[in-house]
């Protein structure tokens, strides 16, 4: 980020980022340690983040919930940031999507089985 961009964009403190993203301050620090997020420092040493840190962290949370590692998320960030990919990145994105879709399909079957059990048990007091 250039000095001009930093001057026009309001930077936010770590607590505000954490609240906005629904995570702990510790989680925000973890994302920074993993190279997923970067912060600037105020003259007093406080971490300051761009406002896009909140949606980025929500993206991280979604990807973690889907089973991606922080390393894999790091590989996804150029796709997110630049909006374009090379053939290898597209293959990786498709493979992750297919893995997640298979997981969703398995969960749907599990829900159907639970519904069957619930229907059976609903007929008995």
Residue pairs with C-beta under 8 A, 6 or more apart in sequence:
1 9
1 40
1 50
6 40
9 50
9 51
10 51
11 40
11 48
11 49
11 50
11 51
12 20
12 48
12 49
12 50
12 51
12 53
13 46
13 47
13 48
13 49
14 25
14 28
14 29
14 39
14 46
14 47
14 49
15 25
17 28
17 49
17 53
17 54
17 57
18 24
18 25
18 27
18 28
20 54
21 28
21 53
21 54
21 57
21 58
21 61
22 58
22 61
23 57
23 61
27 57
28 37
28 47
28 49
28 53
28 57
29 47
31 37
31 57
31 60
31 70
32 38
32 39
32 47
34 70
34 74
35 74
36 56
36 60
36 70
36 73
36 74
36 77
37 49
37 53
37 56
37 57
39 47
39 48
39 49
40 47
40 48
40 49
41 47
41 48
42 48
56 80
59 80
60 70
60 73
63 72
63 73
63 76
64 70
64 73
66 96
66 100
66 103
67 99
67 100
67 103
68 76
68 96
72 92
72 96
75 89
75 92
76 92
76 93
76 96
78 85
78 89
79 85
79 89
79 93
85 93
